[in-house]
Amino acid sequence: MEKIEVTGATVDFFKEVQDGLTVYQFDTSRCGPPEPMVNAMAGLQLLDANSKLVMINHKAPGGLFPKIEGDFDYEVSEMDDGRVKVEFRKKTDASNTTDFTQNSCSG
């Protein structure tokens, strides 16, 4: 994976291409609020129809999902070590209404 610069991110982001799909990944499992939300919002701005974002975190970012559900699909899975992996994809019929400045959490 190649390390990339992402505007507004507070952790390292990585990029690789798998079967024509660009995969961006970051890990906020050791971060406290609001860093997971801040980095997810920064990373989601990278997505288009041919990419996905993988977030590794200590728990599912429940406060994030309502803020992005008009534009992004997501799937949450638990990893063997207890962390969670959230995979985000931009919807083909995205409303483009996500306010990426809403990157604080209230939980």
C-alpha positions in Angstrom: 0.0 0.0 0.0 1.1 3.5 -0.8 0.9 6.2 1.9 -1.0 9.3 0.7 -1.7 12.8 2.0 -5.4 13.4 2.8 -6.5 17.0 3.6 -7.8 17.3 7.1 -6.7 13.8 8.2 -5.0 13.2 11.5 -3.8 9.6 10.8 -2.0 8.0 7.9 -4.0 7.0 4.9 -3.0 4.4 2.4 -4.0 3.6 -1.2 -3.8 0.5 -3.4 -5.6 -0.7 -6.5 -7.2 -4.2 -6.3 -8.8 -5.5 -9.6 -9.4 -2.0 -10.9 -10.9 -0.7 -7.6 -9.0 2.0 -5.7 -9.0 1.1 -2.0 -8.2 3.8 0.6 -7.6 2.7 4.1 -7.0 4.3 7.5 -6.9 3.1 11.1 -8.3 5.1 14.0 -8.6 2.2 16.4 -6.2 3.9 18.9 -7.8 7.3 18.6 -10.4 9.0 20.7 -13.3 11.2 19.6 -13.5 13.1 17.4 -10.6 11.7 15.3 -12.5 8.7 13.9 -15.2 11.0 12.6 -12.8 13.6 11.3 -10.8 11.0 9.4 -13.8 9.2 8.0 -15.2 12.5 6.6 -11.8 13.3 5.1 -11.6 9.9 3.5 -15.1 9.8 2.2 -14.3 12.9 0.1 -11.9 10.7 -1.9 -14.5 8.3 -3.1 -16.0 7.9 -6.6 -17.7 5.0 -8.4 -14.4 3.1 -8.7 -13.2 3.3 -5.1 -13.9 2.2 -1.6 -12.8 3.4 1.8 -11.8 1.0 4.6 -11.9 2.3 8.2 -10.4 0.2 11.0 -11.8 1.4 14.4 -12.3 0.2 18.0 -16.1 0.3 17.4 -18.6 1.1 14.7 -18.9 4.8 14.3 -22.7 5.0 14.9 -22.8 8.8 14.9 -21.3 8.9 11.4 -23.8 6.7 9.6 -26.9 9.1 9.7 -24.7 11.9 8.4 -23.6 10.1 5.3 -26.4 7.6 4.4 -27.7 9.7 1.5 -24.4 9.4 -0.4 -22.6 6.3 0.9 -23.3 2.6 1.5 -21.3 0.9 4.3 -20.8 -2.5 5.7 -19.5 -3.2 9.2 -17.7 -6.4 10.1 -15.9 -7.5 13.3 -12.3 -8.4 13.0 -10.6 -11.3 14.9 -8.9 -8.9 17.3 -12.2 -7.2 18.4 -11.7 -4.1 16.2 -14.3 -3.3 13.5 -13.8 -2.8 9.8 -16.1 -0.5 8.0 -16.1 -0.5 4.2 -17.7 2.6 2.5 -18.7 2.9 -1.2 -20.3 5.9 -2.9 -23.9 5.2 -4.0 -24.5 5.2 -7.7 -27.6 7.4 -7.0 -25.8 9.6 -4.4 -27.7 12.7 -3.4 -24.5 14.6 -2.8 -25.9 16.1 0.3 -23.3 15.0 2.8 -22.0 18.0 4.8 -18.3 17.1 5.3 -17.9 19.8 7.8 -20.1 17.9 10.2 -17.2 15.9 11.6 -17.7 16.0 15.3 -19.5 13.3 17.3 -21.9 13.6 20.1 -21.5 10.2 21.6 
